[in-house]
Each structure stands twice: as C-alpha cells, then as structure tokens.
Amino acid sequence: MKFWLLFILIFFAVRYLLPIVLRLVVSSFVRKQMRNSGFVVPPQAQPGPAPAPGQVRVDYVPPTTKASKPSHDFKGGEYVDFEEVK
C-alpha cells in the first residue's frame, strides 16, 4: 500500500509540477543567454498620426536602381536544343 501511495504522489508530481518547474528554468536560462549574448529587444516603433480616410501611409519605399528596371533592347536569349530522355 505504501508503494502505491508513493507511486501516485510521484506520478502527480511529474505530471503537474515538473512542466511548471521546467518552464521557469528554461525561461530564466533563455533570458540569461540573451543577456550574455548582447541581444537587445528593440523598442516598438512609435505609431505616427493615423492617415486620413482614403489615404495610404507608406513606411518604407525601396530605392530604385537602373539594374532593376527592365531593359527594352533585350532581343531574346540563347536557344538550347531540347532532347527528351525516357
């Protein structure tokens, strides 16, 4: 009888208490590693004024380069002979 009581107590401890303890240990370990590595969580961006109805607010516009523009003098590519392999 003493064995079964001890078995049930250990089972419930492992089933319900161990996940809580592991969650606390792992989260503290991750925080410590983040501090040691110099990881800094950037502050959240301050929201600007809301755009007026019907207007769109663009936060980032990528720069355009000459290489990204399609060339109009492109005549076609090199012809590659196709051979079906079975």
C-alpha positions in Angstrom: 0.0 0.0 0.0 2.9 2.3 0.8 4.4 1.7 -2.6 1.2 2.7 -4.5 0.8 5.8 -2.4 4.3 6.8 -3.2 3.9 5.9 -6.9 0.7 8.1 -7.2 2.4 11.0 -5.5 5.4 10.8 -7.8 3.2 10.4 -10.8 1.2 13.6 -10.0 4.4 15.5 -9.2 5.9 14.6 -12.6 2.6 15.1 -14.4 1.6 18.6 -13.0 4.6 20.1 -11.2 7.5 19.2 -13.5 6.2 21.2 -16.5 5.8 24.3 -14.4 9.3 24.0 -12.9 10.8 23.3 -16.4 9.1 26.3 -17.9 10.5 28.6 -15.2 14.0 27.1 -15.5 14.1 27.2 -19.3 12.8 30.8 -19.5 15.3 32.0 -17.0 18.1 30.2 -18.9 17.0 31.8 -22.2 16.9 35.3 -20.6 20.4 34.8 -19.2 21.7 33.6 -22.5 20.1 36.6 -24.3 21.7 39.0 -21.8 25.1 37.3 -22.2 25.0 37.4 -26.0 24.2 41.1 -26.0 20.7 40.6 -27.6 18.7 43.8 -27.1 15.0 43.8 -27.8 14.4 47.0 -29.9 11.7 49.3 -28.6 8.4 49.2 -30.5 8.1 51.8 -33.2 6.1 54.8 -32.2 2.9 55.0 -34.3 2.6 58.1 -36.3 -0.6 60.0 -36.9 -3.3 58.0 -38.5 -3.8 58.7 -42.2 -6.9 60.5 -43.2 -9.6 58.3 -44.7 -8.9 57.4 -48.2 -5.1 57.9 -47.9 -2.4 55.3 -47.6 0.7 55.7 -45.3 3.9 54.0 -46.6 6.6 53.4 -44.0 9.3 52.2 -46.4 10.0 52.7 -50.1 12.9 50.6 -51.5 15.4 52.6 -53.6 15.2 52.1 -57.3 18.3 51.2 -59.3 19.0 51.1 -63.0 19.6 47.3 -62.8 16.1 46.6 -61.5 14.4 48.4 -64.5 13.6 46.1 -67.4 15.7 46.6 -70.5 13.8 47.4 -73.7 16.6 46.4 -76.0 16.6 42.7 -75.0 16.2 40.6 -78.1 15.9 37.2 -76.6 18.0 34.5 -75.0 20.3 31.7 -76.3 18.5 28.8 -77.9 19.0 25.5 -76.1 18.3 22.3 -78.1 15.8 20.1 -76.2 16.2 16.3 -76.2 13.6 14.2 -74.4 15.1 11.5 -72.2 13.0 8.4 -71.4 
